Structure formats: C-alpha cells, structure tokens
Amino acid sequence: MDVKNFLEIDAVQLLQDGRVIAEDGHHALADKFRGTNKVKPFYYNFTVTNYNPQSKYEIKARVKGAGGVDSKGNFTFNLSPNTAFDKIERK
C-alpha cells in the first residue's frame, strides 16, 4: 500500500447503544513504524465494566490525513481478553 499521508488520530470513543461510555483523547500518528517505544502509540484501550451482549458497541475516532488526504489503512480492535469479534462493519 503506497500512500503519501499518514493518519493522525486525535481521540477515540467507545459507544454503547449510541452513548459514549469511554474516551481516550491522546493524539497519535498511525505511520509505518510499529515499534513499541513510541511516546503515545496509536493503541487505544477501554475498560467495559457492564458489558451487555444485546447492546451495540461502536468505536468513533477523530482522524485526519497528516499533510493531505491520501491515507489508507485499517482500524483493528478486539474484546480481549474475553471474546474475539465475530463480525466487522465498515462505514
């Protein structure tokens, strides 16, 4: 995948049935470097204390292309350590 611009992430929210239940507002740059020694890596963690399997959970992120709009990639997440995702929706 050859792109000109990396992705800047300004904040990520976890929503349960349309309501924000957790937020991580740290800024990150999703670039090609995958090392763990970044100051604020592009990993966002949330704790769900009252998980409801009947609820709809969504991830909402404020993102922009760093220096332009030629940016591509994946947004990956899981319900670790309890349950692996069994479906993915893209919007």
C-alpha positions as CSV (number, residue, x, y, z in Angstrom):
1,M,0.0,0.0,0.0
2,D,1.7,3.2,-1.2
3,V,0.2,6.4,0.4
4,K,1.5,9.9,0.7
5,N,0.0,10.8,4.1
6,F,-0.2,9.0,7.4
7,L,-3.2,9.1,9.6
8,E,-3.5,11.4,12.6
9,I,-5.8,10.3,15.4
10,D,-7.0,13.0,17.8
11,A,-9.3,11.0,20.1
12,V,-11.2,7.7,20.2
13,Q,-14.5,7.0,21.9
14,L,-16.3,3.8,22.8
15,L,-20.1,4.0,22.4
16,Q,-22.7,1.6,23.8
17,D,-26.1,2.0,22.1
18,G,-25.1,5.4,20.9
19,R,-23.9,6.7,24.3
20,V,-20.2,7.4,25.0
21,I,-19.1,5.1,27.8
22,A,-15.3,5.6,27.5
23,E,-12.9,8.0,25.7
24,D,-9.1,8.2,25.2
25,G,-8.2,11.7,24.0
26,H,-4.4,11.2,23.3
27,H,-3.0,12.2,20.0
28,A,-1.3,9.6,17.8
29,L,0.2,9.2,14.4
30,A,-0.5,5.9,12.6
31,D,2.5,5.6,10.4
32,K,4.6,2.6,9.1
33,F,6.6,2.3,12.3
34,R,5.2,-0.5,14.5
35,G,7.7,-0.3,17.4
36,T,6.5,-0.2,21.0
37,N,8.8,2.6,22.1
38,K,6.6,5.5,20.8
39,V,5.6,8.0,23.4
40,K,1.9,7.8,22.6
41,P,1.3,5.0,20.2
42,F,-1.8,4.5,18.2
43,Y,-3.2,1.9,20.6
44,Y,-6.4,2.9,22.5
45,N,-7.7,0.9,25.4
46,F,-11.1,0.9,27.1
47,T,-12.5,-0.9,30.0
48,V,-16.1,-2.0,29.8
49,T,-17.4,-2.7,33.3
50,N,-21.0,-3.6,32.5
51,Y,-20.8,-5.5,29.2
52,N,-24.2,-6.2,27.6
53,P,-24.2,-8.7,24.8
54,Q,-27.5,-7.3,23.5
55,S,-26.1,-3.8,23.2
56,K,-24.5,-2.3,20.0
57,Y,-20.9,-1.2,20.6
58,E,-19.2,1.3,18.3
59,I,-15.8,2.9,18.0
60,K,-15.8,6.6,17.0
61,A,-12.5,8.3,16.2
62,R,-11.5,11.9,15.1
63,V,-8.9,11.4,12.4
64,K,-7.3,13.3,9.5
65,G,-4.6,12.7,7.0
66,A,-1.3,14.1,8.1
67,G,-0.4,16.7,5.4
68,G,-3.1,15.6,2.9
69,V,-5.9,13.1,2.2
70,D,-4.0,10.3,0.6
71,S,-4.2,7.9,3.6
72,K,-5.4,4.3,3.8
73,G,-5.3,1.6,6.4
74,N,-7.3,-0.5,8.8
75,F,-8.8,0.2,12.2
76,T,-8.4,-3.0,14.2
77,F,-9.8,-3.9,17.6
78,N,-10.8,-6.8,19.8
79,L,-12.6,-7.7,23.0
80,S,-9.5,-9.1,24.7
81,P,-9.1,-10.9,26.9
82,N,-12.7,-12.3,26.8
83,T,-14.2,-12.6,23.4
84,A,-12.9,-12.4,19.8
85,F,-15.0,-10.4,17.3
86,D,-17.3,-12.4,15.1
87,K,-18.3,-9.6,12.7
88,I,-17.0,-6.4,11.3
89,E,-19.0,-3.5,9.9
90,R,-17.4,-0.8,7.8
91,K,-18.9,2.7,7.3
